[in-house]
Amino acid sequence: MLSSLTKRSFQLAKCVSTSTRKASTKANTAYDEALKLIALDKKERLDMLQRVEKEITKVTSSGSPAQLSALNNLKFDLQVKSELNDPQVQKNFNNGQVDMSQPVYRYMRQKQFEKAPKTKLMERLTQMNVIPDVLSVGLEPTVELNLNLNGGQLEPGVFTKPEESMVRPEVTVTNFHTETRLYTLMLVDPDSPDVANQTYQQYCHWLVTNVPLSATSNTVQGGDAILDYIPPHPQKGTKYHRYTLIAFEQPNKGQDKIDVQLKERDGFNVKALEKTHNLTVSGSTFFRQVWDESVTKIYNDILKQPEPVYGKPPKEQRYIQRAVYY
C-alpha cells in the first residue's frame, strides 16, 4: 500500500506532466499559426512583387527616372519584407551564413553595421582627432572598412605592433550596392615628423585607385597602384601614430575612373586629393602603433635608409657634491 503522502506526490506529478504537455501543445500550435501567417504574408508580397516588376518593365522604356527609382525602391522593399520574418533567414544571419546577393541579407547586414560598428567607429575617429586632422567634420560612413591582421579584424583605434603590418593586410569593404563601383583606397599617417617646420605632416603609405567593388565582391584587389605599400614605421622618439585607412567612392556613383599622378609620400594632403578628384569618403578605420625594435628592421631591409631618432636629448643629471671635511 502506498502512503497517502506518496499518492499525493504521484497525483501532483501527473498534474504537472499534463500541464506541461498542454503548454507544449499550445506553444506548438501558436508557432504553427505564426508560420502560416508568415507564409501568407510572403505570398501576398511576392504577388505584389510580380506586379511591380511588370510595371518596371513598362516604365523602363517610357517612364521618367523618378518613376523608375520609386518602383525599384518598392521592389527592394517587397523583396526584403517577404523574407525578413522567415525563421530560416534569421537563423542563417545569426550563424554568419550571409548571402549578399540576396536583398534581405544586404538589408540585415546594413542595419547591423548602422546599429553598433558605425557608432563605435565615429566615437573613436572623433576621440582620437582623426576627425578633423585627416577627415572632414560631418563624415557619414556608408560602408564598413575592415583590416585583417593575424587572421582577425581590427577594432578602430586599437594598438598593433609594427611587425604585424610588415606585409599589406587584407582589406575588405562591406558595401550594399549590387552594381560594381570604383573606389580609391589609401593608408595615411598624419603623425609623421616634419623636421623643417617642427610639426607633423601626413605621410602616405599606400594609395590605389579604380578598385572595383560590389556587395558580392568586397575584397580589395586590382585597381591602379599609385603608391605601393610601405609598412608603418613609427619613428623612435615620437608619440603614437594613427594609421588611417580611407575608402573613397569615385565620381558619378563610382562609375568614373580617375587618373592620379603622385610620387611624393611626404607632405600628403588627404582633403586636397579628395577635392581635386571629386572623391567622396565612404568609410574609414584606423589603428595605432609606437616604436619598437622591429621598426629598425623596416628601415634597414625595406626603406634601406638610416633610422632617425627624434625627441629631446636626455637632460644632464647634475648632482650636488657633498662637502667632505678632514
Contacts in CASP RR format, 6 or more apart in sequence:
PFRMAT RR
TARGET T0000
AUTHOR 0000-0000-0000
METHOD contacts of the structure
MODEL  1
MLSSLTKRSFQLAKCVSTSTRKASTKANTAYDEALKLIALDKKERLDMLQ
RVEKEITKVTSSGSPAQLSALNNLKFDLQVKSELNDPQVQKNFNNGQVDM
SQPVYRYMRQKQFEKAPKTKLMERLTQMNVIPDVLSVGLEPTVELNLNLN
GGQLEPGVFTKPEESMVRPEVTVTNFHTETRLYTLMLVDPDSPDVANQTY
QQYCHWLVTNVPLSATSNTVQGGDAILDYIPPHPQKGTKYHRYTLIAFEQ
PNKGQDKIDVQLKERDGFNVKALEKTHNLTVSGSTFFRQVWDESVTKIYN
DILKQPEPVYGKPPKEQRYIQRAVYY
2 10 0 8 1.000
35 87 0 8 1.000
38 85 0 8 1.000
38 86 0 8 1.000
38 87 0 8 1.000
41 82 0 8 1.000
41 85 0 8 1.000
42 82 0 8 1.000
42 83 0 8 1.000
42 86 0 8 1.000
45 78 0 8 1.000
45 81 0 8 1.000
45 82 0 8 1.000
46 78 0 8 1.000
46 82 0 8 1.000
48 78 0 8 1.000
49 75 0 8 1.000
49 78 0 8 1.000
49 79 0 8 1.000
49 82 0 8 1.000
52 71 0 8 1.000
52 74 0 8 1.000
52 75 0 8 1.000
52 78 0 8 1.000
53 75 0 8 1.000
55 71 0 8 1.000
56 68 0 8 1.000
56 71 0 8 1.000
56 72 0 8 1.000
56 75 0 8 1.000
59 67 0 8 1.000
59 68 0 8 1.000
59 71 0 8 1.000
60 68 0 8 1.000
76 103 0 8 1.000
76 107 0 8 1.000
79 103 0 8 1.000
79 104 0 8 1.000
80 103 0 8 1.000
80 104 0 8 1.000
80 107 0 8 1.000
83 89 0 8 1.000
83 102 0 8 1.000
83 103 0 8 1.000
83 104 0 8 1.000
84 104 0 8 1.000
84 107 0 8 1.000
84 108 0 8 1.000
89 104 0 8 1.000
89 105 0 8 1.000
92 98 0 8 1.000
92 99 0 8 1.000
92 105 0 8 1.000
93 105 0 8 1.000
93 108 0 8 1.000
93 109 0 8 1.000
98 105 0 8 1.000
98 108 0 8 1.000
98 109 0 8 1.000
99 105 0 8 1.000
100 106 0 8 1.000
100 109 0 8 1.000
100 215 0 8 1.000
100 216 0 8 1.000
100 218 0 8 1.000
101 178 0 8 1.000
101 215 0 8 1.000
101 216 0 8 1.000
106 176 0 8 1.000
106 178 0 8 1.000
106 215 0 8 1.000
109 174 0 8 1.000
109 176 0 8 1.000
110 176 0 8 1.000
113 144 0 8 1.000
113 174 0 8 1.000
117 144 0 8 1.000
118 141 0 8 1.000
118 144 0 8 1.000
120 155 0 8 1.000
120 156 0 8 1.000
121 141 0 8 1.000
121 156 0 8 1.000
121 284 0 8 1.000
121 285 0 8 1.000
122 139 0 8 1.000
122 141 0 8 1.000
124 130 0 8 1.000
124 156 0 8 1.000
124 157 0 8 1.000
124 286 0 8 1.000
125 131 0 8 1.000
125 135 0 8 1.000
125 139 0 8 1.000
125 156 0 8 1.000
125 284 0 8 1.000
125 286 0 8 1.000
128 157 0 8 1.000
128 242 0 8 1.000
128 286 0 8 1.000
128 288 0 8 1.000
130 190 0 8 1.000
130 242 0 8 1.000
130 244 0 8 1.000
130 284 0 8 1.000
130 286 0 8 1.000
131 137 0 8 1.000
131 138 0 8 1.000
131 139 0 8 1.000
133 190 0 8 1.000
133 242 0 8 1.000
134 188 0 8 1.000
134 190 0 8 1.000
134 202 0 8 1.000
134 242 0 8 1.000
134 244 0 8 1.000
134 246 0 8 1.000
134 270 0 8 1.000
135 244 0 8 1.000
135 246 0 8 1.000
135 270 0 8 1.000
135 281 0 8 1.000
135 284 0 8 1.000
136 271 0 8 1.000
136 281 0 8 1.000
139 281 0 8 1.000
139 283 0 8 1.000
139 284 0 8 1.000
141 281 0 8 1.000
141 282 0 8 1.000
141 283 0 8 1.000
141 284 0 8 1.000
142 175 0 8 1.000
142 176 0 8 1.000
142 282 0 8 1.000
142 283 0 8 1.000
143 173 0 8 1.000
143 174 0 8 1.000
143 175 0 8 1.000
143 176 0 8 1.000
143 247 0 8 1.000
143 282 0 8 1.000
143 283 0 8 1.000
144 173 0 8 1.000
144 174 0 8 1.000
144 283 0 8 1.000
145 171 0 8 1.000
145 172 0 8 1.000
145 173 0 8 1.000
145 174 0 8 1.000
145 245 0 8 1.000
145 246 0 8 1.000
145 247 0 8 1.000
145 283 0 8 1.000
145 284 0 8 1.000
145 285 0 8 1.000
146 153 0 8 1.000
146 154 0 8 1.000
146 171 0 8 1.000
146 172 0 8 1.000
146 173 0 8 1.000
146 174 0 8 1.000
146 285 0 8 1.000
147 153 0 8 1.000
147 154 0 8 1.000
147 169 0 8 1.000
147 170 0 8 1.000
147 171 0 8 1.000
147 245 0 8 1.000
147 285 0 8 1.000
147 287 0 8 1.000
148 154 0 8 1.000
148 169 0 8 1.000
148 170 0 8 1.000
148 171 0 8 1.000
148 172 0 8 1.000
149 160 0 8 1.000
149 164 0 8 1.000
149 165 0 8 1.000
149 169 0 8 1.000
149 287 0 8 1.000
150 164 0 8 1.000
154 160 0 8 1.000
154 285 0 8 1.000
154 287 0 8 1.000
156 285 0 8 1.000
156 286 0 8 1.000
156 287 0 8 1.000
157 242 0 8 1.000
157 285 0 8 1.000
157 286 0 8 1.000
157 287 0 8 1.000
157 288 0 8 1.000
158 287 0 8 1.000
158 288 0 8 1.000
159 240 0 8 1.000
159 287 0 8 1.000
159 288 0 8 1.000
159 289 0 8 1.000
159 290 0 8 1.000
160 287 0 8 1.000
160 288 0 8 1.000
160 289 0 8 1.000
161 289 0 8 1.000
161 292 0 8 1.000
161 294 0 8 1.000
162 231 0 8 1.000
162 232 0 8 1.000
162 233 0 8 1.000
162 234 0 8 1.000
162 289 0 8 1.000
162 291 0 8 1.000
162 292 0 8 1.000
162 294 0 8 1.000
162 295 0 8 1.000
162 298 0 8 1.000
163 292 0 8 1.000
163 294 0 8 1.000
163 297 0 8 1.000
165 231 0 8 1.000
165 232 0 8 1.000
165 243 0 8 1.000
165 289 0 8 1.000
166 231 0 8 1.000
166 294 0 8 1.000
166 298 0 8 1.000
166 302 0 8 1.000
167 231 0 8 1.000
168 206 0 8 1.000
168 229 0 8 1.000
168 231 0 8 1.000
170 219 0 8 1.000
170 220 0 8 1.000
171 185 0 8 1.000
171 219 0 8 1.000
171 220 0 8 1.000
171 245 0 8 1.000
172 218 0 8 1.000
172 219 0 8 1.000
172 220 0 8 1.000
173 183 0 8 1.000
173 185 0 8 1.000
173 213 0 8 1.000
173 218 0 8 1.000
173 220 0 8 1.000
173 247 0 8 1.000
173 282 0 8 1.000
173 283 0 8 1.000
174 218 0 8 1.000
175 181 0 8 1.000
175 213 0 8 1.000
175 214 0 8 1.000
175 215 0 8 1.000
175 218 0 8 1.000
175 282 0 8 1.000
176 215 0 8 1.000
177 214 0 8 1.000
177 215 0 8 1.000
178 214 0 8 1.000
178 215 0 8 1.000
178 216 0 8 1.000
179 214 0 8 1.000
180 212 0 8 1.000
180 213 0 8 1.000
180 214 0 8 1.000
180 217 0 8 1.000
181 212 0 8 1.000
181 213 0 8 1.000
181 214 0 8 1.000
181 249 0 8 1.000
181 250 0 8 1.000
181 253 0 8 1.000
181 254 0 8 1.000
181 255 0 8 1.000
182 209 0 8 1.000
182 210 0 8 1.000
182 211 0 8 1.000
182 212 0 8 1.000
182 213 0 8 1.000
182 249 0 8 1.000
182 250 0 8 1.000
182 254 0 8 1.000
182 255 0 8 1.000
182 256 0 8 1.000
182 257 0 8 1.000
182 258 0 8 1.000
183 211 0 8 1.000
183 212 0 8 1.000
183 213 0 8 1.000
183 220 0 8 1.000
183 247 0 8 1.000
183 248 0 8 1.000
183 249 0 8 1.000
183 250 0 8 1.000
183 254 0 8 1.000
183 282 0 8 1.000
184 207 0 8 1.000
184 208 0 8 1.000
184 209 0 8 1.000
184 210 0 8 1.000
184 211 0 8 1.000
184 247 0 8 1.000
184 248 0 8 1.000
184 250 0 8 1.000
184 258 0 8 1.000
184 260 0 8 1.000
184 277 0 8 1.000
184 279 0 8 1.000
185 206 0 8 1.000
185 207 0 8 1.000
185 208 0 8 1.000
185 211 0 8 1.000
185 220 0 8 1.000
185 245 0 8 1.000
185 246 0 8 1.000
185 247 0 8 1.000
185 248 0 8 1.000
186 204 0 8 1.000
186 206 0 8 1.000
186 207 0 8 1.000
186 208 0 8 1.000
186 245 0 8 1.000
186 246 0 8 1.000
186 248 0 8 1.000
186 270 0 8 1.000
187 204 0 8 1.000
187 205 0 8 1.000
187 206 0 8 1.000
187 207 0 8 1.000
187 229 0 8 1.000
187 232 0 8 1.000
187 243 0 8 1.000
187 244 0 8 1.000
187 245 0 8 1.000
187 246 0 8 1.000
188 202 0 8 1.000
188 203 0 8 1.000
188 204 0 8 1.000
188 205 0 8 1.000
188 243 0 8 1.000
188 244 0 8 1.000
188 246 0 8 1.000
188 268 0 8 1.000
188 270 0 8 1.000
189 202 0 8 1.000
189 203 0 8 1.000
189 205 0 8 1.000
189 232 0 8 1.000
189 241 0 8 1.000
189 242 0 8 1.000
189 243 0 8 1.000
189 244 0 8 1.000
190 200 0 8 1.000
190 201 0 8 1.000
190 202 0 8 1.000
190 242 0 8 1.000
190 244 0 8 1.000
191 200 0 8 1.000
191 234 0 8 1.000
191 238 0 8 1.000
191 239 0 8 1.000
191 240 0 8 1.000
191 241 0 8 1.000
191 242 0 8 1.000
192 200 0 8 1.000
192 201 0 8 1.000
192 202 0 8 1.000
192 203 0 8 1.000
192 235 0 8 1.000
192 241 0 8 1.000
192 266 0 8 1.000
193 200 0 8 1.000
193 201 0 8 1.000
193 235 0 8 1.000
193 238 0 8 1.000
193 308 0 8 1.000
193 310 0 8 1.000
194 200 0 8 1.000
194 201 0 8 1.000
194 267 0 8 1.000
201 266 0 8 1.000
201 267 0 8 1.000
201 268 0 8 1.000
202 267 0 8 1.000
202 268 0 8 1.000
202 269 0 8 1.000
202 270 0 8 1.000
203 265 0 8 1.000
203 266 0 8 1.000
203 267 0 8 1.000
203 268 0 8 1.000
204 227 0 8 1.000
204 262 0 8 1.000
204 265 0 8 1.000
204 268 0 8 1.000
205 227 0 8 1.000
205 229 0 8 1.000
205 230 0 8 1.000
205 231 0 8 1.000
205 232 0 8 1.000
205 243 0 8 1.000
205 265 0 8 1.000
206 227 0 8 1.000
206 228 0 8 1.000
206 229 0 8 1.000
206 230 0 8 1.000
207 225 0 8 1.000
207 226 0 8 1.000
207 227 0 8 1.000
207 260 0 8 1.000
207 262 0 8 1.000
208 220 0 8 1.000
208 222 0 8 1.000
208 223 0 8 1.000
208 224 0 8 1.000
208 225 0 8 1.000
208 226 0 8 1.000
209 223 0 8 1.000
209 224 0 8 1.000
209 226 0 8 1.000
209 250 0 8 1.000
209 257 0 8 1.000
209 258 0 8 1.000
209 260 0 8 1.000
210 223 0 8 1.000
210 224 0 8 1.000
210 250 0 8 1.000
210 257 0 8 1.000
210 258 0 8 1.000
211 220 0 8 1.000
211 221 0 8 1.000
211 222 0 8 1.000
211 223 0 8 1.000
212 222 0 8 1.000
212 223 0 8 1.000
213 220 0 8 1.000
224 260 0 8 1.000
226 260 0 8 1.000
226 262 0 8 1.000
227 262 0 8 1.000
227 263 0 8 1.000
227 265 0 8 1.000
230 265 0 8 1.000
230 302 0 8 1.000
230 303 0 8 1.000
231 298 0 8 1.000
231 302 0 8 1.000
232 241 0 8 1.000
232 243 0 8 1.000
232 289 0 8 1.000
233 295 0 8 1.000
233 298 0 8 1.000
233 299 0 8 1.000
233 303 0 8 1.000
234 240 0 8 1.000
234 241 0 8 1.000
234 289 0 8 1.000
234 290 0 8 1.000
234 291 0 8 1.000
234 295 0 8 1.000
235 291 0 8 1.000
235 295 0 8 1.000
235 307 0 8 1.000
235 308 0 8 1.000
235 309 0 8 1.000
235 310 0 8 1.000
236 291 0 8 1.000
236 295 0 8 1.000
236 307 0 8 1.000
236 308 0 8 1.000
236 309 0 8 1.000
236 310 0 8 1.000
237 291 0 8 1.000
237 309 0 8 1.000
237 310 0 8 1.000
237 311 0 8 1.000
238 291 0 8 1.000
238 310 0 8 1.000
238 311 0 8 1.000
239 290 0 8 1.000
240 288 0 8 1.000
240 289 0 8 1.000
240 290 0 8 1.000
241 288 0 8 1.000
241 289 0 8 1.000
241 290 0 8 1.000
242 286 0 8 1.000
242 287 0 8 1.000
242 288 0 8 1.000
243 286 0 8 1.000
243 287 0 8 1.000
243 288 0 8 1.000
243 289 0 8 1.000
244 284 0 8 1.000
244 285 0 8 1.000
244 286 0 8 1.000
245 284 0 8 1.000
245 285 0 8 1.000
245 286 0 8 1.000
246 270 0 8 1.000
246 281 0 8 1.000
246 283 0 8 1.000
246 284 0 8 1.000
247 281 0 8 1.000
247 282 0 8 1.000
247 283 0 8 1.000
247 284 0 8 1.000
248 274 0 8 1.000
248 279 0 8 1.000
248 280 0 8 1.000
248 281 0 8 1.000
248 282 0 8 1.000
249 279 0 8 1.000
249 280 0 8 1.000
249 282 0 8 1.000
250 256 0 8 1.000
250 257 0 8 1.000
250 258 0 8 1.000
250 277 0 8 1.000
250 279 0 8 1.000
251 258 0 8 1.000
251 277 0 8 1.000
251 278 0 8 1.000
251 279 0 8 1.000
258 277 0 8 1.000
258 279 0 8 1.000
260 273 0 8 1.000
260 277 0 8 1.000
262 273 0 8 1.000
273 279 0 8 1.000
274 280 0 8 1.000
274 281 0 8 1.000
295 307 0 8 1.000
296 307 0 8 1.000
299 305 0 8 1.000
299 306 0 8 1.000
299 307 0 8 1.000
300 307 0 8 1.000
END
